[in-house]
Amino acid sequence: MNKEFDHIRNQTIGTVEFISPREIKVLLEINAPQSTAINTGVPQLFPKVNGFVLIPNESGSLVGIISWVGIEHSPYPKRKGYKDFDLIDLPFPLRKLSISPLGVLKEANGNYEIERGVYSYPSVGDIVVVPNQAQLRAIVQNKDSYAKVKIGISSMAANAPVYINPDRVFGRHIAVLGNTGSGKSCSVAGLIRWSLEAAQKELKEGKKLNSRFIVLDPNGEYTNTFDGLCNVRKFQVILTKKTGENLNVNQLKVPSWLWNSYEWSSIAQASGKTQRPLLRKTLREVRYGGRLDENDSLIKPKRFITSLLVSLRNFERLGIDTIAGFPGKQNLGELLQASINSLNILSASLKKPQKTKIQSIITSINTILGRRQKNNAGYFPAFDLADLNEIVNTILDTQTVFGELKTYQGPDEDSPVFFTNEDFLSHVERLSQENNVQQYMDFFIMRVRSIITDSRIASVIETKTKEEPTLEQWLSEYIGSDDDNGSINIIDLSLLPSEILFVIVSVLSRVIFEGHQRYRRMTGNILPTTLVVEEAHNFIKRYEGDSDEITANKLCSQSFEKIAKEGRKFGLGLMLSSQRPSELSQTVLSQCNSFLLHRLVNDKDQEMVKKLVPDNLGSILNELPILPTKKAILLGWAAPIPIIVEMNTLADKDRPKSNDPEFWDVWTGSKEQKLNWKEIADEWQKEENS
């Protein structure tokens, strides 16, 4: 026990003279180290900002991080004892420290372990000691049993290795923030690579790596970053066959039948009163048709007369005033006229029993319209409920050959059920005519047609058959399957047209999230997956207000906000990488439990980060503007206490393609850079070289 006290006495460097929950001031002893401490057994720099000191107490030692070092010039001599020897004692400058309390370092059987949080503060006069090497390593090293991934070293703690627990990093969301050129992309790639390499070393015999990472890469930086690490799939907009062969990539497919009604509304800029209701009805009916056997010749006429029956009953339900007054009577009359043309077309390919029934409906409608001739101004006279009943009874009589005419039963407008873009367009045009709203739907139809017929977009969103791909195939390819030996899916968004970029990202994130939800509901287990979002400020923007306007940007942000708030329950974690945290959704950032902060120069970005992390970090965040490349501040759930980490070095071949441009070498001819605009122009125009 005496040896232990001697050990503490040898490491003492000062005493406590001021205490508050956020700050403790220390008066250094006159003989405390000036720049290098050797009283711990190993030379170490002391005192230094962001270094560590200990204040022993009954539960162990309070750990503090140095936030300020200064000198107080004493106005009078402190060492009065020198007067006994008739010596003149000049005022001696007194050195002081300010420290921020971080946690408690406990000792058990000679081993140290840090516990975050402070529940026992020191008193004025308590001694302050400089930690030895074992204590320093215990402060920065993660003692968690699953902290098996080494990401770098801490130069502030005698180059102690820094380990992370993947469960804490990937399961509770992490944000990697920093300016361009600060090493942010390398850290993202490194966290994934180092984690999988560590997992491979501990694989059980006969087992395969069962990891899943999905990387949304807007700049095409990660194409070759993970080659050889595990099963890597690459998806991209393939402009020519040559592109796909050279890069060994798959065509990015996010078919339009995967989109929900909100995503369709955003891409078509649908208005709320007329266009969105008609859009939802169209999606319900074409999805229902997509589940049926199209070889059955009765499906289309049955679907049409069922739709007509529902429309007539809606008029009936609304009452006599609707069909006797304007514009209801006009809508009903034009619906009946348009239905005659459609019924004639449908009956042409039917056999006699079905054709006869269709013709009976046409006859019934013609009879009603014959009694309700338009006037000279082109308006229909009032209809009555007897007219509706007559046509409805005729339609119901067709059930003897078509079977029961059930009202819509099937997938809703948001279900991922197959349909073709051609079916969607033709159906929305027909419904517009039947409801006499062509004038309100013209812009909608024109915009949708221009988007889905654009060859650049069609390659991504169009599918011709139910087998290309099925929902099962899509989930297996984009999330992962049992056959994978670890899965990293890199989705290169760099060539996506801007018109659909945000919709595609919104669909991808939503379907991936819903897939994990349904997996847990069906199996009772969660599926650990990490969704990596590079340049996250582009897709997870802050939006203001509760406007009813549905935009792709807003949907995209809302999708990630849902993942940030609920994804952990289903095993879906987020890894965000951004150079502009001030532009990111605060909802998403506030849900991140771990942060890896590289150099941040912008004032707004620094303020945003400081709002999200605890207040008792001392001056460590003040280093953000001056952090060198490769160094970062790790804080939050991933680390016992905030520490500055010198990140491991990635091999050149494993780094994302985000290096600074080499202007000087190109200018001076040290690096040749030839121009071949013809090849680029040919690919741009989709004209392959012969």
N, C-alpha and C positions, 0 to 999 in steps of 0.2 A: 504494500500500500504506500510505503514511504517512497518507493521508486516511482510510483505513479505520480505522487505529488511533486517529486523532483522533476519529472518529465514536464509537468504543466508549468512549474516554476521556470524551467529553462526556456519555455516557449512564450512566456509572458512578454507583451510589448506595450501594455498600457492599461488604463482603467476607464470605466464608464463614468461620464460626467453629465450626461443628459439622456433622457429616455422619453420616447413617444411611440405609439403603435407603428408609425411609419419611418421613424428615424431614431437612431441612437448615435450620440456623439462620444468620441473616445479621445482622451488625452494621452498621447504617446509618452512613454518614459524617455528621459534624456539619452539613455544608452540603447534605445530601440534602434533596430537596423535602419541605416540611411537609404540604402538602395538594394542591398542583397542580404537576405536572412540566411544565416548558417546555423542558427540554434535549433533547427528542426532535423538536423542530420544530413540534409541535402541542400545545397545552395539553391535559393529561389528568390526571384525579384520581390522586394517588399520595401516600402508600401507602393501599391499601384492601383489605379482605378479599375474596378471590376474584379479585383482580387478578393480573396475570401479571408475572414477572420472568425474565430470562435469565442464564445463567452460561456465558460463552463457553468452549469447549474445542476439542480438536483435530478433532472431527467436526462441529462447528457450534456450537450453543448448547443447553444443557440448559434445558428449559422447566419452570418451577415455578409453582404456584398458591399465592397467599398464604393461609395458614390462620389466622395469628395476628399481631397487631401489638401491641407493648408497649414499655414504658420501663424501663430499669434505672438507678436512681439511684446514681451512682458515689460511694463513700465518701471518695475523695480526688481531687485534680486529675489529669487525664490529660495536660494540655498543659504539660509541665515546661519547655518552651522559654521560657515567659513569665518564668521566674525571672531569665533573663539581663538582662531589662529592669526588674528590681525591681518587677514588677507582681504583684498578688495575683490568683490564678486560683481562683475558686470552683468546687466540683464541678458538672459539667455533666451533665444527664440524657442517657443514651445510649439511642437507639431501636433496637429489634430487630424482626426479622421471623422467622416460621417458615413455611417453604414445603414443599410436597409435590411431588416430581418427577413429571412426567407424560410427557415425551417429549423428542425432540431436533428442533430447528429447523435445517434444513440450507439452505445457499445454493448456487445454481448459476446462473451467468450473470445475476446480479442478481435472481433470483427465489427466493423462500423457499418451503419445503415442510416440513410437520411430519411426523415419523415417530413413531408411538406406541411407548412402551417406552424404558427407559433401560439402557444397557449400559456407560456410561462416567461414573463419578461424579467430581465435582470434589474438590479438595484444600482443606485449611484455608488461608485467605489468598487464594483465587481471587476475582477481582472479580465483582460482580453488577451487571447493568445493567438499566435500564428499557427495554422494547421501544419502537421507534418505530411510527408508524402502519402502515407496510407490514408490519412484523413482526407487529403485533397482528392485522392482517387475515389474515395467513398462518396464524396460530395457530388462529383460529376458522373460517376458510373451508375448506371441503372441496375439496381439489385433485383429487379423483377425477374422471376424465374424464366419468363418468356422473352426477356430482353437479350436476344441472340444475334441481332443484326448490327454490325459495326458500321457506322456511317462516317466516322472521322475521329479526330483527337481534340482535346482541349488544351491549348497552349497556356491557358490561365491556371491549369491544374497539373503542371509537370507533364504535359503531353499525355495525359491519361486517355485511354480509348473511350469513346462515347458510343453506347449501345442504345438501341430502341426496341420496344416491344411492338411487333407488327399489329397486334390486336388493338393496341391503343392508337397507333398512327392511322391505320387504314379503316378501322371500324368506327372511329368517332370523328372522321373528317379532318383533313389537314389542309392548310393554305400555305403554299410556297410563294412568297412575295418578294419582288425585287426589280430594280430597273434593268433594262436591256444591257447585257454584257456583265452582269454581276454574278453569273454562274447559276441562275435560276433553273434553266432547262436541264443543265447537267445534274443538278440536285434531284430533279424529278426523275430523270432517267436512272440516276444512281440509286435512289430509294427503292425503285422497282427491282433493278438488277441485283443489288446487294441483298435484298430480302429473299429473292428467289434462289440466289446462289447459296445463301445460308440454309434455306429450306431443303435444297437438294442434298446438302451434306447430312441432313438428319432424316432422310426418307427411310421409311421402314422397308425391309427387304421384300422385294416383289411388288412394291407399290409405285404408282406414278404420281408425279406432281399434280396437285389438284387445285391450282390457283387460277384466278380469272382477273384480268385487267383489260379494260376497254378504254382506249386512248382517243379522245377527240382532238385531232391535230389540224388546226386551221391553216398552218403554213407549210405543211409537208416536211417537218423537221425530223420526225421519228421513223421514217421509212425503213432505215437499215440499223436502227439503234439496238434492237434486241435480237438480231439474227444470231441463231445458234444457241440462244438461251433456253428456249422451250418451243412449244408449238405457236408460231407467229402467223397470224392471218393479216393480210393487208387489203384494204378496200379503198377504192379511188374512183373518180369519174374517168373512165377510159375513153379517150377521144378517138384513138385508132388502135388497131390490133397491135401495132408496133409498140405502143405505149405499154400495153398490158404485158407483152412478152418480155420487154426490157426490164421492167420493174418487178415482175412476178407478182402481180396484184390481181385482185378480183374486182369485178365491176360493183361499185357501190349500188345497193338496191334498197330503197326505202319506198316501197310501192304505195300508191295513193290509197289503196284499200286499207292500209294500216292507219291512215289519218282519221282522227275523230272530227266531229262536226265543227268544233272550235278552230281546229287547224285548217279545215276547208274554208271556214268563214274568213280567217285572217288572210289566206292566200288570194281569195276572191274579193276581199274588201266588201263583204256582204253587209248590207244595211239591216237594221233590227226589225223593221215593220213587215216587209214583204219577203225580202231575199232569204233571210235566215230560216224562217219557218218553211219556206219551199225547199231550201237546201236540205233541211233535216228530213223532210218527207221523202225527198229524192234518195237520200242516203239509206233510209230505212228500207225503201222498196227495192233499190238495186242490190243491197246486201241480201235481202230476202231472196231475190232472184238468183244471186250467186250461190245460194245453198241448194238450189233445185237442179234437177236434171234437165239441162237445156235441150236434150234430145226428145223430150216429151212435148209434142206439138200442142198440147192443151194448156201448157203452163202460161204462156203469154196472154192468150185470150181470157183465161180464168183470172189471171192477175188484174187484167184491165177491167173486166166487168165487176170484180170485187171492189176495185178502187172507185169505179163509178157508183156502185151501190153505197159505199161509205160517204161519198160526196153528197148524194141525194138525201141520205139520212141526216147529214149535217144541216142541210137546208131545212129539212123537216123539223129537226130539233130546235132550230132557231125561231120557228114560228111563222105565221102567215105574213106578218109585217115585212119580213125579210124578202119574201118572194113576190110580194105585191107592190113593194115600194122600190125606189131607185137608190142605189145601183144594184140591189140584190136581184131584181127581176132580170136585169140585163146580164148579170153574171150567170144566172141559171140558163137563160136562153142561149148564150154563147157556149156554155159548157155542153149543152145538148147538141148544138150544131157541130161542134168540134168532135164530139163523141161519135157522131154518125160516120164521119170520114175514117176515124180510127177503126171502128167496128167493121166497116167494109173491107179495109185492108186486112184485118185479122181473119175475117171469115173466108178470104180467098183460098187459103191453104188447108181449110178444114174439111172433114168428111161430112156427109149429108146430115146426120142427126145434129151435130154441133153447129153446122152452118145454118140449119133451119132455126135453131134457137137464137142464134145471133141475129138473124134476119127478123125474128119476132121482136127483138129489142129495138132494132132500127125502125120497124113499122110502128111500134108504140110511140117512139120519140117523134117520128114524122107526123103521127096523128095529133099529138099534143101541139107541135109547132104549127100544124095546119090550122088549128083552132086559135092560135096566138100569133097571127101575122104581124110583122113589124109595120109601124106606121110610116108615113112619108119621111119623117125625120130619122128613120132607122132605129127606133126604139121598140122594144117588146112591150106588149100590154101586161097587165098584172097576171101572174100565175096563181093557182090555188092549190091547196093540199091534195085535192082529188087528182090533179095532174101528176103530182109526185107519186101518189099511191099507185096510180095506173102503171107507171114505168117501173116502180120498185117491185110490184107483183109480177110483172113480166120477167124481170131479172131473176127473181127468186125461182120462177118456174124453170129456169135453165139448169137448176141443180140436178135435175133428173139425168142430164148427160155430162155435166161438168163436175158433179159432186158438190159437197157442202161448200158454200161461199163464206168462209170464215173471215171475220175482220182480221186485220194484220196481227199475225202471231209469228214471231221470229226475232232475229237480232235487232237491237236498237241502232240508232244512227251512229253510235260510237264503237260498235263491235268490229273487230278486225276480220271481217268476212270478205272474201274475194269478189271483186267486180272489175270490169274493164272500163277504161276511161271513155271508150266509145259508148258503152251502155249508159254511163253517167250523163254524158252530154245529151244524148238523144232523149233520155228520160226527163231531164230538167226542162228541155225544150217542150216536150209534150205536156208536162204539168203546167208550164207557163201558159200554153194555149188553152188548156182546159179551164184554168182559173182566171183567164183573161187578164193576165198581168204581164204580157210581153213587154209593154213599155217600161215596166220597172225592172225587168230581168235582162234587157238587152246588154247593158254594160257588164253585168255579172257574167253572162254567157260568153260575151266577147273576151273578157279577161281570162276566164277559165280556159277557153279554147286556145288562146294565144300561149298560155303557160303549158298545157299538157301536150300541145303539138310542137313545142320548141324541141328540136332534136337534142340539144344539150341537156334539157331537163327530162325529156322522155326516157333517156337511157337509165335514169335513176328511179323514176316514179312509175314507169309503165310496166305492166305485166300482161301478157296476152292470154295465158292459160292458168288454170288453178295450180298447175305443177311448177310454176316458175316465179318465185319459190312458194312453198306452202308456209303457213305460220310456224309449223314445227321446224322446218328447215331453216327459216330465218332466225329463230331463237337459238338453234344449235350453232349456226355460223357466227352470229354476232354476240352471243353471250358465252357459249361454250357447250361441249358435249362430253360424255363419258369417255370417248375415244381420245380426248386430248391429254397430252403429257404436259400439263400447264398450258394456259391459254393467254396470249396477249393479242388482242385485236386492235389494230391501228386503223382508224377511220380518217383517211386523208380528205379534208374538206376544202383543200386549196383551190380546186378547179370547179367547185360548185357555183353556179350562177347566183348572184346576190339576191335575185328575186325569191329563191326558195331556201337559201342558206339557213335562216332562222327557223323556218318550218321544219326542215329536215332534222336539225339539232333538237327541236322540241319533240318531234315524233320519236327520235332515237332515245332520248332520255326518258320520255314517258313510258314507252313500251318496255324498255329495260326495267324500269321501276315496277310496272304492273306485272311483268313476268316474275319478278322476285316475290311480289305480294302473293301471287297465285301459287307459286312453288311452296311457300310456307303453309298456305291454307290447305293444299292438297297433301303435303307430306308431313307437316308438323315440324319441319326442319328449316333452317335458314341456309342460304347459298352465299357464302362470302365472296363478294365481288367488289372491285374498286373501279369507279368511273373517273378517269383522269381527264380534266378539262384544261387544255392549254389556252392561253390568252383568254382567261375566263371573263375578263371585263367586257368582252365583245358579246357574250351570250347570256351573262347574268347581270344585266344592267339594272341600276336603280330606276324605278318608275314611280311616278307621283300620282296621287289621286285615285279615285275609284270610278274612272270613266267606263261607260259601257262599251266603248270601242274595243274591238278585239284585234290586236295587232300581233304579228309573229314574234316581235321582240318581247312583248309582255308575256305571251304564252311560254316562250323559252325560259324567261326568268322564273315564272311561276312553277314550271316543271321542276327546275333545280331547287327552288325553295321547298317544294314538297319532299324532294329527296333529302335535302339537308335536315328537315324536321323529322321525317319518318323513316328514312332509308336504313338507319342503324337497326331498327326492329326486324328488318328483313335481310340483313347481311350486306346491304348495298352502301358502300362508303364512297365519299367524294375526296378527290385530291385536286385542289384548285391551284392553278399557276397563273399569276397576274403581275403586270408591272404597274397597274393603276388601281390599287385597292379602294381608292376614294370613289371610283365609278362602279364598284361592285355592289350588289344588293346587300344591304346591312343584315337582312334576315339570314342570308346564307353565311356571311362572314361570322355572325354571332353564334352560329351553330357549329363552327369549326372549333374543336377542342385543342388542336395543336397548331403551332405556327413555326415555320422555318423562314426567318426574315433575312434576306440579303440586302444589299445596299439600296436604300430608298432616299432619294434626294428631294423630291417634291414635298413641300410643306403640308399640303392637304393629305397626301398619302401617309405621312408620318403621324399626323393628328388622328387619322382614322385608325391606324394601328394602335396608337396609345390608348384610344378609347376602348379597344377590345380586350386589352390585356390588363392584368392586375396593376394597381397603383404602386405597389411596394417593390418595384423592380429597380429602384435607384436610378442610376444614370445609364444603365445598360442600353436602353433604347435610344439614348442620345448618340450612340455610335452608328446608328443606321446610315447617316449621310456619308460616313467615312470608312465603312467596312470595305476591305479589299476583296477582290474576286476570290472565290472559293471559301470565304469565311461567311458564316451566317449565325444568327442568334436562334437557338432552339428553345422554345418555351411552350408551356401548356401541359396537357395531359401526357405528352410523349416523353417529357423529361422531369426528373425529380425537382429540379430547380432550373431557372433560366441560365443557359450557358452559351458562350461563344464557341462555335465548333469550326474547326478547319476541316472541311469536307474531304473525303477520300477522292483520289484522282481517278477519273475514268480514262481508259485507253482511247486513243483518237478514233478508232473504228466504232466505239460504243457511245460516242457523244452525238447528241442531236445536231443537225446542221443549222447551227445558229451562231457561227463564228462571225466576228466583225469582217466586213469586206476589206480585201487587201489592195487598197488603192495604190500605195507606193510601189509595190512589186509589179503591178500591172502597168503603171505609168512608166517605170524605168525599164520594162522589158524582162525583169527577172522571172516573171510568170506570164506565159503566153495566154492570150485570151482572144481566140478568133471568133469572128462573127459569121453566123450561118443563118441569116434571116429567112432564107428560102425554105429551109426545113421547118423552121418555126411557123412561117406563114402557111405552109402546106398543111401542117397539123392543125393549126388554128382554123383553117377553112375546111378541115376534114378531107383533104385531098392527099392521099398517100403517094409517096414517090414511087415511080414505076421501077 
